[in-house]
Amino acid sequence: MIQSGKLKNNILKGIILGIAAGILDVTPMVIQKLPIQADISAFSMWVIIGFLLSVITLKMNGILKGLLISYMVLLPNIFIIAWEDPVALLPILLMTTLLGSGLGFVSGKWCK
């Protein structure tokens, strides 16, 4: 079991990492002038993923953990996106793979 102070520290680290990933994901979206709802949705998704990666203990490689959690969080949105604009899935899946694996790797090292 993780001690209370350590858990709070990990949560803060996870949220910071999620904010960083959110900024990386949203920056090209802002440049493309996508709707603000899409920007807010993507940013908040990464903050939530950062939080989850910092508190969920799975005995697996950090990169795989990041991919698993990222795709689990994204999954409900995939159906909406695919229905509205299937072509948009390609960059979303690419960014989720890159940021999810990177976030999983860094959080695995930093949030111990």
Summary of the structure (lengths in Angstrom):
residues: 112
radius of gyration: 14.2
end to end distance: 12.0
largest distance: 45.0
contacts: 337
relative contact order: 0.17
helix: 86%
strand: 0%
